[in-house]
Amino acid sequence: MSLKEPPEAERAVGVARLAVLYDDDGHPVNVRIAEINGGYTEIVGLSRSMVEGRLFTEIFGDTRVPDADYLGIYGHIAREGGEASFDTYFPLSGKFLHVYAYQTGRDECTAVFTDISAQRTGEQALRDSEARLRLAVEIAHLGAWEWSLADDRVYLSPQWKRLLGYAEDELPDQVETWISRLHPDDRDAAQSALQALLAAPGDTLQSEYRMRHRDGSYRWMIARAVADIDEQGKVQRLIGTMLDVTQQKLAELRVKEAAQHDPLTGLPNRALIFEYAGHLLAAAGRSHSRGALLFIDLDRFKPVNDLYGHEVGDRLLKEVAQRLKSCVRHEDLVGRLGGDEFVIMLPYLGRGYTAPTVARHVLDAMSQPFCFDGLELGISASIGISFYPLHGSDFEILLHRADLAMYRAKETGRASYRVFTPELHNRADASQNVEAQLRDSLAQGSFLLHYQPVIDVPTGRIVAAEALLRLPAGDAVGPDRFIPIAEASGIIGPLGEWVVREICRQQAAWAGEGLPPVPVAMNISPLQFRQRGFAQRLLGIVREQGLDPALLQVEVTEGALAERTDEAAAVLHELHRGGIGITLDDFGTGCSSLSALAALPLDKLKVDQSFVQRLAHDRGSRAVTEAIIALGRTMGADVIGEGIETSQALDYLRLHGCHAAQGHLFSRPLPAAQFADWRRSHAAALH
């Protein structure tokens, strides 16, 4: 079950789905908050990540309070059924709430919280006498504080001091006690937030900062405060709470670090490379310093994979990563773009330490044999070099120019390096030829769509298909080559619209042949996704073609959502409202904020095939895959494992609750007619 957000006018209504835990005698002992809506976060003043999946006592302390026995009420309803309602005061947000609870499943109930503060009297007395007391008594893990501006008196609760490792009488109740313990990097922001609350007392302060603990370490705190104003609108005092969120912060950092590093080699991945490069180039521009980018592509790597399998290929890539790191300084960056492509960024160059010098070290390191279990493998590397600011101050440009130089190194014998020169632009004729072919194919409508089935893991039935774009039959140029050219040449938009129309046409053709309808997914380029009016154009084509929107799905990557998150979310919500299904592709390879993902209308998550294909021998890939399946279950989204090539991988996904699977184990991508035949034979085999 997934909680629905109330209309904008009803956002003061909070909804929480609760799982009640019982002891062996059937008595309720705790409540786990399974899922909440946005209104609940406003009421409690805590984010989803700090509430969902956690025990009630971990967040709010004792569940039995003077005016309501939450645990007893929820426990009775979840086990026995029925419903109940009561009023209570919620000190964390200073609100009076009406609570209505009802059973939604065995040992589960849903509670609806309505803000009735405006209907209650005695608010001033409660703010003066009860807020501080209830914060300290009812929510023991929160540190409360109060600052009276009229006489500059400060109150720091015993719990506030315990959060920093001190007894009640060991710290004075002074503003300086707080300021002096703020992390130097956070001090200005924290004090600015406080001044902003004083300037706009109708707002609520919420900020995060680090504070020095008695043991010398720094702990992450989240602070929330409100201003108490008199009848003239003057601030009389500030009342707030402080909560230690260090463990959550460390968990977020671990997740981010995992998302920014290649799971195979441990090197920074494409997302982190681009982030690092942005900071580096900005700093280089300010200091007028010089640096270099080395683009490294392995020679003869594909035959190793083909002859000895992916496991040997993976071991080879790991060893390559270690050798590359041994060729550079500590401050240089070695990263993996993907496949057998690596980069080295040199932040600055000095006498005796030049890009060609590093390139020669890399070539020497790669020339040594790689030995695994009696195998002795030989590969080499081709390297392209670009310099900044000489060849550009934008990372995309520098990468492209180093890429051109690398291809020149391959053309002239491999196992060598080349520095970018303007003449290399003239060697990009092949790209221009592909662009011309794309334009001709678009004008003639001669592109092809191949379809690959998505299979329901428990039943084996086909539940969807993915449409994959191909150039006319017989052409050797694959999508990994022509899609970037289509993006660079500006024809990705018309090309995407052709794909939508062709899917609509093909769906109608299959229906005419008597095939049951299944949704077809299309991949959306990040550039296409960011084009103005994209959602309106796509929905307009679907309506024009008369296709049921439920039979079309779009797949977007984390990279497409990484920038301008609010705009990306608006596009997805517009598509979803129009009936289009949303799938997040290649999940686990980017660095998405989980809180941002939770706000998106995602129907499906695809586990990237780089994790799936290493399930048999890589513990990290198994951990990431299981985490994504669990996250999908929490978000109410189906999880698809892609790149399934072995029955062992399928069995693993089935065991851990993955909903659907896609890969060559079932079928390679097929032209429309062959795909229809495959569907018929597959359906017959199931019966």
Disulfide bonds with the S-S distance in Angstrom:
none
